[in-house]
């Protein structure tokens, strides 16, 4: 009886084993990188069964918290507390301009939540508003793995991420009739970013962009007077009116300030449309979660978030760098003055926020499950990761799902 009660609180009764995705399918998708080396056990051979009510609740959480974050951004800008938000002085004007003029050009983001299953409350952990990963896994991998075992699985994935990205691209094209539909997609050269860039490129072509190119950042020519260009092998220069970057705005602001200044001129002088827009740097900052909580302390989706550990006298919180990624440099406190668990990383010199501990769904093996909702101006797909550590990071497994 004790085990039955425990199973009722765990996700094990909704896990279905499936076959590993066929190797030839992975090759056809050109996604071998997701299955080799350190990623050999990244793709789970299990699916989660969800109800449509649970998916609708996660969709609602994304819609509501996005509106809250926009209100919090406007409030924070009015307060002028740029340093607390992590916006350096030279970036303020462009962020303010973007917030006032580019609200309809946020192409793509991803909410990370906790909970959502078996009556565990949904809580916002953060939003990857500027650059986000998991696109290929969500759009291609879980779809193909579901098709492979469709008869065994009751339902289908909630997975309209490409379709919704296409519609978002179409709206952006229509909003800028004076622009040529030419798109350049740039990364810093990481394999994961190229994989996600290919997904964005596919959606852009389907949406009507006549020319779509991908290139590493160092190849891109930024002319504040004329626009953004690539030099072709024959020496010709090709101009692009739209630029999608898998390079975070905070990285550009802090590490490439001259490039940031060039982009400011290009954007304000209407020489190029940059996706995602600069105001997403505000949404990306975990400091904004503090302002959201201040404005809406009773909202059921928000975790208490502050700038001081003293606001948690019970010592139950996590400390997160405001622009941290991949679960790096997080300190986990569970009732003691010293951290119970810490992760290493490249963000230990950044200011932090303090966030109350979030409720997670678990299985009997101790994995915690994290649902993520993609955002394209509206909810646009769901994926799950799981891990047997306190922090979901690069060692997590990707878990498919179906909605029955």
C-alpha positions as CSV (number, residue, x, y, z in Angstrom):
1,X,0.0,0.0,0.0
2,X,2.9,2.4,0.8
3,X,4.4,1.7,-2.6
4,X,1.1,2.3,-4.4
5,X,0.7,5.7,-2.6
6,X,4.3,6.6,-3.6
7,X,3.7,5.6,-7.2
8,X,0.7,7.9,-7.2
9,X,3.0,10.8,-6.5
10,X,5.7,9.7,-9.0
11,X,5.7,9.8,-12.8
12,X,6.5,6.1,-13.2
13,X,2.9,5.1,-14.0
14,X,3.0,7.4,-17.0
15,X,6.4,6.2,-18.5
16,X,6.3,4.1,-21.6
17,X,9.4,2.4,-22.9
18,X,10.1,2.8,-26.7
19,X,12.7,1.6,-29.1
20,X,15.8,3.6,-29.7
21,X,15.4,5.8,-32.7
22,X,16.7,4.1,-35.9
23,X,20.3,5.0,-36.7
24,X,19.4,5.6,-40.3
25,X,16.7,8.1,-39.3
26,X,19.2,10.0,-37.2
27,X,21.6,10.1,-40.1
28,X,18.9,11.3,-42.5
29,X,18.2,14.1,-40.0
30,X,21.9,14.9,-39.8
31,X,21.7,14.7,-36.0
32,X,24.4,12.1,-35.2
33,X,26.0,14.6,-32.8
34,X,23.1,14.2,-30.4
35,X,23.8,10.5,-30.0
36,X,27.6,10.1,-29.9
37,X,30.4,10.8,-27.4
38,X,29.2,12.6,-24.3
39,X,25.7,12.6,-25.8
40,X,25.5,8.8,-26.2
41,X,22.8,8.5,-23.5
42,X,21.2,11.9,-24.1
43,X,18.1,10.7,-25.9
44,X,15.9,8.7,-23.6
45,X,14.1,5.5,-24.8
46,X,11.1,6.4,-22.7
47,X,8.1,8.6,-23.3
48,X,5.8,10.4,-20.8
49,X,2.0,10.1,-21.2
50,X,0.3,13.4,-20.5
51,X,-3.3,14.6,-20.5
52,X,-4.5,17.5,-22.7
53,X,-5.5,19.2,-19.4
54,X,-1.9,19.1,-18.2
55,X,-0.6,20.5,-21.5
56,X,-3.2,23.3,-21.5
57,X,-2.1,24.2,-18.0
58,X,1.6,24.5,-19.1
59,X,0.5,26.6,-22.1
60,X,-1.5,28.9,-19.8
61,X,1.5,29.3,-17.5
62,X,3.6,30.4,-20.5
63,X,1.1,32.9,-21.7
64,X,0.5,34.4,-18.3
65,X,4.1,34.6,-17.2
66,X,5.2,36.1,-20.5
67,X,2.7,39.0,-20.0
68,X,3.9,39.3,-16.4
69,X,7.6,39.5,-17.5
70,X,6.8,42.2,-20.0
71,X,5.0,44.2,-17.3
72,X,8.0,43.6,-15.0
73,X,10.4,44.8,-17.8
74,X,8.4,48.0,-18.2
75,X,8.4,48.6,-14.5
76,X,12.1,47.9,-14.1
77,X,12.9,50.4,-16.9
78,X,10.7,53.0,-15.2
79,X,12.7,52.5,-12.0
80,X,16.0,52.9,-14.0
81,X,17.8,50.1,-12.0
82,X,19.9,49.0,-15.0
83,X,22.8,47.8,-12.9
84,X,20.7,45.5,-10.9
85,X,19.2,44.1,-14.1
86,X,22.7,43.5,-15.5
87,X,22.3,46.0,-18.4
88,X,25.7,47.9,-18.9
89,X,25.5,51.7,-19.4
90,X,26.3,51.5,-23.2
91,X,23.4,49.1,-23.7
92,X,20.7,51.1,-22.1
93,X,19.6,53.2,-25.0
94,X,19.2,50.2,-27.4
95,X,17.3,48.2,-24.8
96,X,14.9,51.1,-24.2
97,X,14.5,51.6,-27.9
98,X,13.8,47.9,-28.5
99,X,11.2,47.8,-25.7
100,X,9.4,50.7,-27.2
101,X,9.6,49.7,-30.9
102,X,10.2,46.0,-31.3
103,X,7.6,44.2,-29.3
104,X,6.3,42.3,-32.3
105,X,9.7,40.8,-33.4
106,X,10.4,38.3,-30.6
107,X,10.7,35.2,-32.8
108,X,11.6,32.4,-30.4
109,X,12.1,31.6,-26.7
110,X,11.7,28.8,-24.2
111,X,10.2,28.7,-20.8
112,X,11.6,26.3,-18.2
113,X,9.1,25.3,-15.6
114,X,9.0,22.8,-12.7
115,X,6.0,20.6,-11.8
116,X,3.0,20.3,-14.0
117,X,2.2,16.6,-13.5
118,X,0.2,14.8,-10.9
119,X,-1.0,18.1,-9.3
120,X,2.5,19.3,-8.6
121,X,2.2,23.1,-9.1
122,X,3.7,24.7,-12.1
123,X,6.5,27.2,-11.3
124,X,8.5,29.4,-13.6
125,X,12.2,28.7,-13.2
126,X,13.4,31.1,-16.0
127,X,12.8,32.0,-19.6
128,X,15.4,31.6,-22.3
129,X,14.1,34.6,-24.1
130,X,17.1,35.5,-26.3
131,X,18.8,32.2,-27.3
132,X,17.4,28.8,-26.7
133,X,18.3,25.2,-27.5
134,X,16.3,21.9,-27.7
135,X,14.8,22.8,-31.1
136,X,15.9,19.8,-33.1
137,X,15.1,17.3,-30.3
138,X,11.6,18.7,-29.9
139,X,10.8,19.3,-33.6
140,X,12.5,16.2,-35.1
141,X,13.7,13.6,-32.6
142,X,10.6,13.1,-30.5
143,X,8.4,13.3,-33.6
144,X,10.3,10.5,-35.4
145,X,10.6,8.4,-32.3
146,X,6.9,8.7,-31.7
147,X,6.1,7.6,-35.3
148,X,8.4,4.6,-34.9
149,X,6.3,3.4,-31.9
150,X,3.0,5.2,-32.6
151,X,0.9,2.1,-32.1
152,X,2.3,1.6,-28.6
153,X,1.9,5.2,-27.5
154,X,-1.5,6.6,-26.6
155,X,-1.7,10.1,-28.2
156,X,0.8,12.3,-30.1
157,X,3.4,14.9,-29.0
158,X,2.4,18.5,-28.6
159,X,4.9,19.7,-31.1
160,X,3.9,22.7,-33.3
161,X,7.2,24.5,-32.9
162,X,8.2,24.6,-36.6
163,X,4.7,25.5,-37.7
164,X,4.4,28.3,-35.2
165,X,7.8,29.6,-36.0
166,X,6.9,29.7,-39.7
167,X,3.8,31.8,-38.8
168,X,5.8,34.1,-36.6
169,X,8.4,34.6,-39.4
170,X,5.5,35.4,-41.8
171,X,4.2,38.0,-39.4
172,X,7.6,39.6,-39.1
173,X,8.0,39.7,-42.9
174,X,4.6,41.4,-43.2
175,X,5.5,43.9,-40.6
176,X,8.5,45.0,-42.6
177,X,7.3,45.3,-46.2
178,X,10.2,47.7,-47.0
179,X,12.7,44.9,-46.3
180,X,14.0,42.2,-48.7
181,X,13.2,38.7,-47.3
182,X,16.8,37.8,-46.8
183,X,18.0,36.2,-43.6
184,X,21.4,35.5,-42.2
185,X,21.7,33.2,-39.2
186,X,24.9,33.3,-37.2
187,X,26.5,31.3,-34.3
188,X,29.7,31.3,-32.4
189,X,30.5,27.9,-34.0
190,X,29.3,25.4,-31.4
191,X,27.8,22.3,-32.9
192,X,24.6,22.5,-30.8
193,X,24.0,26.0,-32.2
194,X,24.4,24.9,-35.8
195,X,21.8,22.2,-35.2
196,X,19.4,24.7,-33.8
197,X,20.2,27.2,-36.6
198,X,19.2,24.6,-39.2
199,X,15.8,24.3,-37.6
200,X,15.3,28.1,-37.7
201,X,16.6,28.1,-41.3
202,X,14.0,25.5,-42.3
203,X,11.2,27.5,-40.8
204,X,12.4,30.7,-42.4
205,X,12.5,29.2,-45.9
206,X,9.0,27.8,-45.4
207,X,7.8,31.3,-44.3
208,X,8.9,32.9,-47.5
209,X,12.5,34.1,-47.0
210,X,14.0,34.1,-50.5
211,X,17.5,33.8,-49.3
212,X,18.6,32.1,-46.0
213,X,22.2,31.6,-45.1
214,X,24.1,30.5,-42.0
215,X,27.6,31.7,-41.1
216,X,29.9,31.9,-38.1
217,X,30.0,35.3,-36.5
218,X,33.5,36.1,-37.5
219,X,32.5,35.9,-41.2
220,X,29.8,38.6,-40.9
221,X,30.6,42.1,-41.9
222,X,28.8,44.8,-39.9
223,X,28.7,48.2,-41.6
224,X,26.9,50.8,-39.5
225,X,26.3,52.9,-42.6
226,X,25.1,50.2,-44.9
227,X,24.0,47.0,-43.2
228,X,25.1,43.4,-42.6
229,X,26.9,41.5,-45.3
230,X,28.7,38.3,-46.2
231,X,31.5,38.2,-48.6
232,X,31.1,35.4,-51.2
233,X,33.9,33.3,-52.6
234,X,33.9,35.4,-55.8
235,X,34.5,38.6,-53.8
236,X,30.9,39.8,-54.1
237,X,29.1,41.1,-51.0
238,X,25.6,40.0,-50.1
239,X,23.5,42.1,-47.9
240,X,20.9,40.7,-45.5
241,X,17.9,42.7,-44.1
242,X,17.3,40.2,-41.3
243,X,19.8,38.7,-38.9
244,X,19.0,35.9,-36.5
245,X,21.8,35.4,-33.9
246,X,22.5,32.4,-31.7
247,X,24.8,34.8,-29.8
248,X,23.3,36.2,-26.6
249,X,22.8,39.9,-26.3
250,X,24.5,39.9,-22.9
251,X,27.6,38.3,-24.5
252,X,27.7,41.0,-27.2
253,X,27.1,43.7,-24.6
254,X,29.8,42.6,-22.3
255,X,32.4,40.9,-24.5
256,X,31.9,42.7,-27.8
257,X,30.9,46.3,-27.0
258,X,32.0,47.7,-30.3
259,X,29.8,45.2,-32.1
260,X,27.0,46.2,-29.8
261,X,27.4,49.8,-30.7
262,X,27.4,48.9,-34.4
263,X,24.2,46.9,-34.0
264,X,22.6,49.8,-32.1
265,X,23.2,52.1,-35.1
266,X,22.0,49.5,-37.6
267,X,18.8,48.9,-35.7
268,X,17.9,52.4,-34.9
269,X,18.7,53.6,-38.4
270,X,16.6,50.7,-39.7
271,X,19.4,49.1,-41.7
272,X,18.6,45.6,-40.4
273,X,16.0,43.7,-38.2
274,X,17.8,41.7,-35.5
275,X,16.1,38.6,-34.1
276,X,15.6,38.2,-31.3
277,X,15.3,42.0,-30.5
278,X,17.5,43.7,-27.9
279,X,14.7,43.9,-25.2
280,X,15.0,40.1,-24.8
281,X,18.2,40.9,-22.9
282,X,15.9,42.2,-20.2
283,X,13.7,39.0,-20.2
284,X,16.8,36.8,-20.3
285,X,18.1,38.5,-17.1
286,X,17.1,36.4,-14.1
287,X,17.0,39.7,-12.1
288,X,13.7,40.4,-13.9
289,X,12.2,37.5,-11.9
290,X,12.7,39.6,-8.8
291,X,10.7,42.5,-10.3
292,X,8.0,40.1,-11.5
293,X,7.6,38.7,-8.0
294,X,7.5,42.2,-6.5
295,X,4.6,43.1,-8.8
296,X,2.7,39.8,-8.5
297,X,3.7,38.1,-5.2
298,X,0.5,36.1,-5.2
299,X,0.8,34.7,-8.7
300,X,0.7,30.9,-8.5
301,X,3.4,30.5,-11.2
302,X,6.1,32.7,-9.6
303,X,8.7,31.6,-7.1
304,X,9.8,34.1,-4.5
305,X,12.9,35.8,-6.0
306,X,15.0,38.5,-4.4
307,X,18.4,40.1,-4.4
308,X,19.3,39.0,-0.8
309,X,19.8,35.6,0.8
310,X,18.6,37.2,4.0
311,X,15.1,37.1,2.6
312,X,15.2,33.3,3.1
313,X,15.8,32.8,6.9
314,X,15.1,29.1,6.5
315,X,18.1,28.8,4.1
316,X,15.9,27.1,1.5
317,X,16.7,28.7,-1.9
318,X,19.0,28.6,-4.9
319,X,21.4,31.3,-5.9
320,X,21.6,31.8,-9.7
321,X,23.8,34.1,-11.8
322,X,21.6,36.6,-13.6
323,X,22.9,35.6,-17.1
324,X,23.9,32.0,-16.3
325,X,23.3,29.2,-18.7
326,X,23.3,25.4,-18.8
327,X,22.9,25.1,-15.0
328,X,26.3,26.6,-14.3
329,X,27.4,28.3,-11.1
330,X,24.2,27.5,-9.2
331,X,24.3,27.1,-5.4
332,X,21.6,25.0,-3.8
333,X,20.7,25.6,-0.1
334,X,18.3,23.2,1.7
335,X,18.1,24.4,5.3
336,X,21.7,25.0,6.1
337,X,23.9,28.2,6.0
338,X,26.3,26.5,3.6
339,X,25.2,25.2,0.1
340,X,24.2,21.6,-0.1
341,X,25.2,21.4,-3.8
342,X,27.0,23.7,-6.2
343,X,27.8,23.6,-9.9
344,X,30.9,25.0,-11.6
345,X,31.0,27.2,-14.7
346,X,31.9,30.4,-16.4
347,X,29.5,32.8,-14.6
348,X,30.9,33.0,-11.1
349,X,31.7,36.7,-11.6
350,X,28.1,37.7,-12.3
351,X,25.6,39.1,-9.7
352,X,23.1,36.5,-8.5
353,X,19.4,36.3,-7.6
354,X,18.0,34.1,-4.8
355,X,15.0,32.0,-5.7
356,X,12.9,29.8,-3.4
357,X,13.1,26.0,-4.0
358,X,10.8,24.8,-6.7
359,X,8.6,21.7,-6.6
360,X,9.5,19.0,-9.1
361,X,8.1,15.8,-10.4
362,X,10.2,12.7,-9.7
363,X,10.4,9.1,-10.7
364,X,11.4,6.2,-8.4
365,X,15.0,6.4,-9.6
366,X,15.3,9.9,-8.3
367,X,15.2,11.8,-11.6
368,X,13.6,15.2,-11.5
369,X,11.6,16.2,-14.6
370,X,11.6,19.7,-16.1
371,X,9.0,20.7,-18.7
372,X,9.8,23.4,-21.2
373,X,7.4,25.3,-23.4
374,X,8.6,27.0,-26.6
375,X,7.3,30.5,-27.3
376,X,6.8,32.2,-30.7
377,X,4.4,34.9,-29.5
378,X,2.3,32.1,-28.2
379,X,3.0,28.6,-26.8
380,X,4.6,26.5,-29.5
381,X,5.6,23.1,-28.3
382,X,6.6,21.1,-25.3
383,X,9.6,19.0,-24.3
384,X,11.0,17.4,-21.1
385,X,14.4,16.8,-19.6
386,X,15.3,14.8,-16.6
387,X,18.3,14.3,-14.4
388,X,19.2,12.7,-11.1
389,X,21.0,15.8,-9.8
390,X,19.5,18.9,-8.1
391,X,20.2,21.1,-11.2
392,X,19.1,20.3,-14.8
393,X,22.2,20.9,-16.9
394,X,24.1,19.5,-19.9
395,X,24.0,16.0,-18.4
396,X,20.2,15.8,-18.5
397,X,18.3,13.3,-20.7
398,X,15.8,14.4,-23.3
399,X,12.5,12.7,-22.8
400,X,9.7,12.5,-25.4
401,X,6.1,12.8,-24.6
402,X,2.6,12.1,-26.0
403,X,-0.7,13.8,-25.1
404,X,-3.7,11.5,-24.8
